[in-house]
Amino acid sequence: MSRPLPWLWIVLAGVLLLAPGLVGRLFVDVLEGITLLVVVVPLVLAGGGVIGWWWLRRNQVTCSACGTPSLGQSQCPACGSPLQSRQGPEGVSLGVDASDVTIDVVAQSVDEGGKP
């Protein structure tokens, strides 16, 4: 058995929306506030979650021995090896100093005619 439509509440809401007085404005302002909360609060929470996720990834250090991620520790909680605390721009652990590395470049000639 279906319930009848609540005509009384529909008519009351219509009268309040059409009423030019204080009650009509108050009703519209309350509806605006509720709508604003319903729209803005999830967006703010999602933005906070994204910022928190970026912070977590930036401060996370991965153990070079076993691969276990950890936050703010000097030793790996799984295997006990020391963790490197230096990190790159995206949270990638920098294991080698760039000034200590030599890159060997081998020059090869390229035939423009293709393979012989």
Chimera marker file (.cmm) of the C-alpha trace (Angstrom):
<marker_set name="trace">
<marker id="1" x="0.000" y="0.000" z="0.000" r="1" g="1" b="0" radius="0.5"/>
<marker id="2" x="1.524" y="3.310" z="-1.060" r="1" g="1" b="0" radius="0.5"/>
<marker id="3" x="1.641" y="6.330" z="1.204" r="1" g="1" b="0" radius="0.5"/>
<marker id="4" x="-0.212" y="9.466" z="0.115" r="1" g="1" b="0" radius="0.5"/>
<marker id="5" x="1.810" y="12.520" z="-0.847" r="1" g="1" b="0" radius="0.5"/>
<marker id="6" x="2.368" y="14.988" z="2.020" r="1" g="1" b="0" radius="0.5"/>
<marker id="7" x="0.398" y="17.811" z="0.424" r="1" g="1" b="0" radius="0.5"/>
<marker id="8" x="0.340" y="19.830" z="3.629" r="1" g="1" b="0" radius="0.5"/>
<marker id="9" x="4.156" y="20.041" z="3.750" r="1" g="1" b="0" radius="0.5"/>
<marker id="10" x="4.396" y="20.780" z="0.028" r="1" g="1" b="0" radius="0.5"/>
<marker id="11" x="1.882" y="23.634" z="0.293" r="1" g="1" b="0" radius="0.5"/>
<marker id="12" x="3.594" y="24.988" z="3.431" r="1" g="1" b="0" radius="0.5"/>
<marker id="13" x="7.001" y="24.974" z="1.703" r="1" g="1" b="0" radius="0.5"/>
<marker id="14" x="5.499" y="26.706" z="-1.346" r="1" g="1" b="0" radius="0.5"/>
<marker id="15" x="3.876" y="29.406" z="0.807" r="1" g="1" b="0" radius="0.5"/>
<marker id="16" x="7.145" y="29.976" z="2.671" r="1" g="1" b="0" radius="0.5"/>
<marker id="17" x="9.075" y="30.290" z="-0.593" r="1" g="1" b="0" radius="0.5"/>
<marker id="18" x="6.550" y="32.717" z="-2.062" r="1" g="1" b="0" radius="0.5"/>
<marker id="19" x="6.051" y="34.721" z="1.120" r="1" g="1" b="0" radius="0.5"/>
<marker id="20" x="7.925" y="38.025" z="0.857" r="1" g="1" b="0" radius="0.5"/>
<marker id="21" x="8.361" y="38.402" z="4.581" r="1" g="1" b="0" radius="0.5"/>
<marker id="22" x="10.933" y="37.461" z="7.150" r="1" g="1" b="0" radius="0.5"/>
<marker id="23" x="9.830" y="33.831" z="7.397" r="1" g="1" b="0" radius="0.5"/>
<marker id="24" x="10.293" y="33.284" z="3.654" r="1" g="1" b="0" radius="0.5"/>
<marker id="25" x="13.780" y="34.804" z="3.692" r="1" g="1" b="0" radius="0.5"/>
<marker id="26" x="14.748" y="32.800" z="6.755" r="1" g="1" b="0" radius="0.5"/>
<marker id="27" x="13.562" y="29.587" z="5.098" r="1" g="1" b="0" radius="0.5"/>
<marker id="28" x="15.548" y="30.325" z="1.922" r="1" g="1" b="0" radius="0.5"/>
<marker id="29" x="18.653" y="31.255" z="3.939" r="1" g="1" b="0" radius="0.5"/>
<marker id="30" x="18.462" y="28.004" z="5.904" r="1" g="1" b="0" radius="0.5"/>
<marker id="31" x="18.134" y="26.036" z="2.649" r="1" g="1" b="0" radius="0.5"/>
<marker id="32" x="21.126" y="27.925" z="1.202" r="1" g="1" b="0" radius="0.5"/>
<marker id="33" x="23.207" y="27.109" z="4.275" r="1" g="1" b="0" radius="0.5"/>
<marker id="34" x="22.320" y="23.428" z="4.158" r="1" g="1" b="0" radius="0.5"/>
<marker id="35" x="23.057" y="23.261" z="0.436" r="1" g="1" b="0" radius="0.5"/>
<marker id="36" x="26.366" y="25.035" z="0.944" r="1" g="1" b="0" radius="0.5"/>
<marker id="37" x="27.339" y="22.558" z="3.663" r="1" g="1" b="0" radius="0.5"/>
<marker id="38" x="26.361" y="19.592" z="1.516" r="1" g="1" b="0" radius="0.5"/>
<marker id="39" x="28.472" y="20.867" z="-1.410" r="1" g="1" b="0" radius="0.5"/>
<marker id="40" x="31.460" y="22.519" z="0.289" r="1" g="1" b="0" radius="0.5"/>
<marker id="41" x="32.214" y="20.128" z="3.168" r="1" g="1" b="0" radius="0.5"/>
<marker id="42" x="32.956" y="17.105" z="0.913" r="1" g="1" b="0" radius="0.5"/>
<marker id="43" x="35.170" y="19.290" z="-1.296" r="1" g="1" b="0" radius="0.5"/>
<marker id="44" x="37.129" y="20.561" z="1.720" r="1" g="1" b="0" radius="0.5"/>
<marker id="45" x="37.484" y="17.037" z="3.099" r="1" g="1" b="0" radius="0.5"/>
<marker id="46" x="38.676" y="15.741" z="-0.282" r="1" g="1" b="0" radius="0.5"/>
<marker id="47" x="41.219" y="18.565" z="-0.526" r="1" g="1" b="0" radius="0.5"/>
<marker id="48" x="42.476" y="17.814" z="2.979" r="1" g="1" b="0" radius="0.5"/>
<marker id="49" x="42.754" y="14.144" z="2.090" r="1" g="1" b="0" radius="0.5"/>
<marker id="50" x="44.805" y="14.912" z="-1.027" r="1" g="1" b="0" radius="0.5"/>
<marker id="51" x="47.140" y="17.217" z="0.912" r="1" g="1" b="0" radius="0.5"/>
<marker id="52" x="47.502" y="14.588" z="3.639" r="1" g="1" b="0" radius="0.5"/>
<marker id="53" x="48.271" y="11.911" z="1.061" r="1" g="1" b="0" radius="0.5"/>
<marker id="54" x="50.984" y="14.111" z="-0.525" r="1" g="1" b="0" radius="0.5"/>
<marker id="55" x="52.493" y="14.799" z="2.898" r="1" g="1" b="0" radius="0.5"/>
<marker id="56" x="52.475" y="11.101" z="3.758" r="1" g="1" b="0" radius="0.5"/>
<marker id="57" x="54.162" y="10.141" z="0.482" r="1" g="1" b="0" radius="0.5"/>
<marker id="58" x="56.770" y="12.880" z="0.861" r="1" g="1" b="0" radius="0.5"/>
<marker id="59" x="57.747" y="11.802" z="4.406" r="1" g="1" b="0" radius="0.5"/>
<marker id="60" x="57.733" y="8.086" z="3.689" r="1" g="1" b="0" radius="0.5"/>
<marker id="61" x="61.117" y="6.336" z="3.499" r="1" g="1" b="0" radius="0.5"/>
<marker id="62" x="61.459" y="2.903" z="1.895" r="1" g="1" b="0" radius="0.5"/>
<marker id="63" x="64.048" y="0.480" z="3.222" r="1" g="1" b="0" radius="0.5"/>
<marker id="64" x="66.671" y="-0.370" z="0.609" r="1" g="1" b="0" radius="0.5"/>
<marker id="65" x="67.196" y="-3.844" z="2.092" r="1" g="1" b="0" radius="0.5"/>
<marker id="66" x="63.645" y="-5.197" z="2.397" r="1" g="1" b="0" radius="0.5"/>
<marker id="67" x="61.410" y="-2.526" z="0.816" r="1" g="1" b="0" radius="0.5"/>
<marker id="68" x="59.276" y="-1.819" z="3.886" r="1" g="1" b="0" radius="0.5"/>
<marker id="69" x="57.949" y="1.761" z="3.971" r="1" g="1" b="0" radius="0.5"/>
<marker id="70" x="58.122" y="3.712" z="7.239" r="1" g="1" b="0" radius="0.5"/>
<marker id="71" x="57.682" y="7.261" z="8.522" r="1" g="1" b="0" radius="0.5"/>
<marker id="72" x="60.272" y="9.225" z="10.513" r="1" g="1" b="0" radius="0.5"/>
<marker id="73" x="62.397" y="6.361" z="11.750" r="1" g="1" b="0" radius="0.5"/>
<marker id="74" x="66.147" y="5.867" z="11.550" r="1" g="1" b="0" radius="0.5"/>
<marker id="75" x="65.952" y="2.054" z="11.462" r="1" g="1" b="0" radius="0.5"/>
<marker id="76" x="63.721" y="-0.217" z="9.421" r="1" g="1" b="0" radius="0.5"/>
<marker id="77" x="60.982" y="-1.702" z="11.659" r="1" g="1" b="0" radius="0.5"/>
<marker id="78" x="61.012" y="-4.986" z="9.727" r="1" g="1" b="0" radius="0.5"/>
<marker id="79" x="64.676" y="-5.845" z="9.216" r="1" g="1" b="0" radius="0.5"/>
<marker id="80" x="66.548" y="-3.353" z="11.440" r="1" g="1" b="0" radius="0.5"/>
<marker id="81" x="68.838" y="-1.936" z="8.744" r="1" g="1" b="0" radius="0.5"/>
<marker id="82" x="69.532" y="1.815" z="8.854" r="1" g="1" b="0" radius="0.5"/>
<marker id="83" x="67.291" y="3.971" z="6.684" r="1" g="1" b="0" radius="0.5"/>
<marker id="84" x="68.513" y="6.788" z="4.491" r="1" g="1" b="0" radius="0.5"/>
<marker id="85" x="66.718" y="9.956" z="5.533" r="1" g="1" b="0" radius="0.5"/>
<marker id="86" x="67.561" y="12.026" z="2.453" r="1" g="1" b="0" radius="0.5"/>
<marker id="87" x="64.754" y="12.221" z="-0.057" r="1" g="1" b="0" radius="0.5"/>
<marker id="88" x="64.309" y="13.555" z="-3.545" r="1" g="1" b="0" radius="0.5"/>
<marker id="89" x="61.582" y="15.906" z="-4.770" r="1" g="1" b="0" radius="0.5"/>
<marker id="90" x="58.885" y="13.204" z="-4.976" r="1" g="1" b="0" radius="0.5"/>
<marker id="91" x="59.782" y="11.258" z="-1.832" r="1" g="1" b="0" radius="0.5"/>
<marker id="92" x="62.231" y="8.981" z="-3.673" r="1" g="1" b="0" radius="0.5"/>
<marker id="93" x="65.146" y="8.033" z="-1.482" r="1" g="1" b="0" radius="0.5"/>
<marker id="94" x="68.474" y="9.266" z="-2.845" r="1" g="1" b="0" radius="0.5"/>
<marker id="95" x="71.033" y="6.540" z="-2.254" r="1" g="1" b="0" radius="0.5"/>
<marker id="96" x="73.938" y="8.032" z="-4.228" r="1" g="1" b="0" radius="0.5"/>
<marker id="97" x="75.322" y="11.555" z="-4.195" r="1" g="1" b="0" radius="0.5"/>
<marker id="98" x="75.377" y="12.955" z="-7.738" r="1" g="1" b="0" radius="0.5"/>
<marker id="99" x="78.839" y="14.500" z="-7.285" r="1" g="1" b="0" radius="0.5"/>
<marker id="100" x="80.358" y="11.053" z="-6.626" r="1" g="1" b="0" radius="0.5"/>
<marker id="101" x="78.998" y="9.400" z="-9.777" r="1" g="1" b="0" radius="0.5"/>
<marker id="102" x="80.741" y="9.274" z="-13.153" r="1" g="1" b="0" radius="0.5"/>
<marker id="103" x="78.700" y="8.642" z="-16.265" r="1" g="1" b="0" radius="0.5"/>
<marker id="104" x="80.534" y="7.060" z="-19.192" r="1" g="1" b="0" radius="0.5"/>
<marker id="105" x="79.275" y="8.168" z="-22.585" r="1" g="1" b="0" radius="0.5"/>
<marker id="106" x="80.204" y="6.154" z="-25.675" r="1" g="1" b="0" radius="0.5"/>
<marker id="107" x="79.850" y="7.895" z="-29.018" r="1" g="1" b="0" radius="0.5"/>
<marker id="108" x="78.768" y="5.778" z="-31.983" r="1" g="1" b="0" radius="0.5"/>
<marker id="109" x="78.387" y="6.815" z="-35.562" r="1" g="1" b="0" radius="0.5"/>
<marker id="110" x="75.017" y="6.375" z="-37.192" r="1" g="1" b="0" radius="0.5"/>
<marker id="111" x="74.768" y="5.466" z="-40.864" r="1" g="1" b="0" radius="0.5"/>
<marker id="112" x="72.180" y="7.538" z="-42.656" r="1" g="1" b="0" radius="0.5"/>
<marker id="113" x="71.713" y="4.964" z="-45.397" r="1" g="1" b="0" radius="0.5"/>
<marker id="114" x="70.451" y="2.247" z="-43.105" r="1" g="1" b="0" radius="0.5"/>
<marker id="115" x="71.968" y="-1.176" z="-42.402" r="1" g="1" b="0" radius="0.5"/>
<marker id="116" x="74.506" y="-2.592" z="-44.889" r="1" g="1" b="0" radius="0.5"/>
<link id1="1" id2="2" r="1" g="1" b="0" radius="0.2"/>
<link id1="2" id2="3" r="1" g="1" b="0" radius="0.2"/>
<link id1="3" id2="4" r="1" g="1" b="0" radius="0.2"/>
<link id1="4" id2="5" r="1" g="1" b="0" radius="0.2"/>
<link id1="5" id2="6" r="1" g="1" b="0" radius="0.2"/>
<link id1="6" id2="7" r="1" g="1" b="0" radius="0.2"/>
<link id1="7" id2="8" r="1" g="1" b="0" radius="0.2"/>
<link id1="8" id2="9" r="1" g="1" b="0" radius="0.2"/>
<link id1="9" id2="10" r="1" g="1" b="0" radius="0.2"/>
<link id1="10" id2="11" r="1" g="1" b="0" radius="0.2"/>
<link id1="11" id2="12" r="1" g="1" b="0" radius="0.2"/>
<link id1="12" id2="13" r="1" g="1" b="0" radius="0.2"/>
<link id1="13" id2="14" r="1" g="1" b="0" radius="0.2"/>
<link id1="14" id2="15" r="1" g="1" b="0" radius="0.2"/>
<link id1="15" id2="16" r="1" g="1" b="0" radius="0.2"/>
<link id1="16" id2="17" r="1" g="1" b="0" radius="0.2"/>
<link id1="17" id2="18" r="1" g="1" b="0" radius="0.2"/>
<link id1="18" id2="19" r="1" g="1" b="0" radius="0.2"/>
<link id1="19" id2="20" r="1" g="1" b="0" radius="0.2"/>
<link id1="20" id2="21" r="1" g="1" b="0" radius="0.2"/>
<link id1="21" id2="22" r="1" g="1" b="0" radius="0.2"/>
<link id1="22" id2="23" r="1" g="1" b="0" radius="0.2"/>
<link id1="23" id2="24" r="1" g="1" b="0" radius="0.2"/>
<link id1="24" id2="25" r="1" g="1" b="0" radius="0.2"/>
<link id1="25" id2="26" r="1" g="1" b="0" radius="0.2"/>
<link id1="26" id2="27" r="1" g="1" b="0" radius="0.2"/>
<link id1="27" id2="28" r="1" g="1" b="0" radius="0.2"/>
<link id1="28" id2="29" r="1" g="1" b="0" radius="0.2"/>
<link id1="29" id2="30" r="1" g="1" b="0" radius="0.2"/>
<link id1="30" id2="31" r="1" g="1" b="0" radius="0.2"/>
<link id1="31" id2="32" r="1" g="1" b="0" radius="0.2"/>
<link id1="32" id2="33" r="1" g="1" b="0" radius="0.2"/>
<link id1="33" id2="34" r="1" g="1" b="0" radius="0.2"/>
<link id1="34" id2="35" r="1" g="1" b="0" radius="0.2"/>
<link id1="35" id2="36" r="1" g="1" b="0" radius="0.2"/>
<link id1="36" id2="37" r="1" g="1" b="0" radius="0.2"/>
<link id1="37" id2="38" r="1" g="1" b="0" radius="0.2"/>
<link id1="38" id2="39" r="1" g="1" b="0" radius="0.2"/>
<link id1="39" id2="40" r="1" g="1" b="0" radius="0.2"/>
<link id1="40" id2="41" r="1" g="1" b="0" radius="0.2"/>
<link id1="41" id2="42" r="1" g="1" b="0" radius="0.2"/>
<link id1="42" id2="43" r="1" g="1" b="0" radius="0.2"/>
<link id1="43" id2="44" r="1" g="1" b="0" radius="0.2"/>
<link id1="44" id2="45" r="1" g="1" b="0" radius="0.2"/>
<link id1="45" id2="46" r="1" g="1" b="0" radius="0.2"/>
<link id1="46" id2="47" r="1" g="1" b="0" radius="0.2"/>
<link id1="47" id2="48" r="1" g="1" b="0" radius="0.2"/>
<link id1="48" id2="49" r="1" g="1" b="0" radius="0.2"/>
<link id1="49" id2="50" r="1" g="1" b="0" radius="0.2"/>
<link id1="50" id2="51" r="1" g="1" b="0" radius="0.2"/>
<link id1="51" id2="52" r="1" g="1" b="0" radius="0.2"/>
<link id1="52" id2="53" r="1" g="1" b="0" radius="0.2"/>
<link id1="53" id2="54" r="1" g="1" b="0" radius="0.2"/>
<link id1="54" id2="55" r="1" g="1" b="0" radius="0.2"/>
<link id1="55" id2="56" r="1" g="1" b="0" radius="0.2"/>
<link id1="56" id2="57" r="1" g="1" b="0" radius="0.2"/>
<link id1="57" id2="58" r="1" g="1" b="0" radius="0.2"/>
<link id1="58" id2="59" r="1" g="1" b="0" radius="0.2"/>
<link id1="59" id2="60" r="1" g="1" b="0" radius="0.2"/>
<link id1="60" id2="61" r="1" g="1" b="0" radius="0.2"/>
<link id1="61" id2="62" r="1" g="1" b="0" radius="0.2"/>
<link id1="62" id2="63" r="1" g="1" b="0" radius="0.2"/>
<link id1="63" id2="64" r="1" g="1" b="0" radius="0.2"/>
<link id1="64" id2="65" r="1" g="1" b="0" radius="0.2"/>
<link id1="65" id2="66" r="1" g="1" b="0" radius="0.2"/>
<link id1="66" id2="67" r="1" g="1" b="0" radius="0.2"/>
<link id1="67" id2="68" r="1" g="1" b="0" radius="0.2"/>
<link id1="68" id2="69" r="1" g="1" b="0" radius="0.2"/>
<link id1="69" id2="70" r="1" g="1" b="0" radius="0.2"/>
<link id1="70" id2="71" r="1" g="1" b="0" radius="0.2"/>
<link id1="71" id2="72" r="1" g="1" b="0" radius="0.2"/>
<link id1="72" id2="73" r="1" g="1" b="0" radius="0.2"/>
<link id1="73" id2="74" r="1" g="1" b="0" radius="0.2"/>
<link id1="74" id2="75" r="1" g="1" b="0" radius="0.2"/>
<link id1="75" id2="76" r="1" g="1" b="0" radius="0.2"/>
<link id1="76" id2="77" r="1" g="1" b="0" radius="0.2"/>
<link id1="77" id2="78" r="1" g="1" b="0" radius="0.2"/>
<link id1="78" id2="79" r="1" g="1" b="0" radius="0.2"/>
<link id1="79" id2="80" r="1" g="1" b="0" radius="0.2"/>
<link id1="80" id2="81" r="1" g="1" b="0" radius="0.2"/>
<link id1="81" id2="82" r="1" g="1" b="0" radius="0.2"/>
<link id1="82" id2="83" r="1" g="1" b="0" radius="0.2"/>
<link id1="83" id2="84" r="1" g="1" b="0" radius="0.2"/>
<link id1="84" id2="85" r="1" g="1" b="0" radius="0.2"/>
<link id1="85" id2="86" r="1" g="1" b="0" radius="0.2"/>
<link id1="86" id2="87" r="1" g="1" b="0" radius="0.2"/>
<link id1="87" id2="88" r="1" g="1" b="0" radius="0.2"/>
<link id1="88" id2="89" r="1" g="1" b="0" radius="0.2"/>
<link id1="89" id2="90" r="1" g="1" b="0" radius="0.2"/>
<link id1="90" id2="91" r="1" g="1" b="0" radius="0.2"/>
<link id1="91" id2="92" r="1" g="1" b="0" radius="0.2"/>
<link id1="92" id2="93" r="1" g="1" b="0" radius="0.2"/>
<link id1="93" id2="94" r="1" g="1" b="0" radius="0.2"/>
<link id1="94" id2="95" r="1" g="1" b="0" radius="0.2"/>
<link id1="95" id2="96" r="1" g="1" b="0" radius="0.2"/>
<link id1="96" id2="97" r="1" g="1" b="0" radius="0.2"/>
<link id1="97" id2="98" r="1" g="1" b="0" radius="0.2"/>
<link id1="98" id2="99" r="1" g="1" b="0" radius="0.2"/>
<link id1="99" id2="100" r="1" g="1" b="0" radius="0.2"/>
<link id1="100" id2="101" r="1" g="1" b="0" radius="0.2"/>
<link id1="101" id2="102" r="1" g="1" b="0" radius="0.2"/>
<link id1="102" id2="103" r="1" g="1" b="0" radius="0.2"/>
<link id1="103" id2="104" r="1" g="1" b="0" radius="0.2"/>
<link id1="104" id2="105" r="1" g="1" b="0" radius="0.2"/>
<link id1="105" id2="106" r="1" g="1" b="0" radius="0.2"/>
<link id1="106" id2="107" r="1" g="1" b="0" radius="0.2"/>
<link id1="107" id2="108" r="1" g="1" b="0" radius="0.2"/>
<link id1="108" id2="109" r="1" g="1" b="0" radius="0.2"/>
<link id1="109" id2="110" r="1" g="1" b="0" radius="0.2"/>
<link id1="110" id2="111" r="1" g="1" b="0" radius="0.2"/>
<link id1="111" id2="112" r="1" g="1" b="0" radius="0.2"/>
<link id1="112" id2="113" r="1" g="1" b="0" radius="0.2"/>
<link id1="113" id2="114" r="1" g="1" b="0" radius="0.2"/>
<link id1="114" id2="115" r="1" g="1" b="0" radius="0.2"/>
<link id1="115" id2="116" r="1" g="1" b="0" radius="0.2"/>
</marker_set>
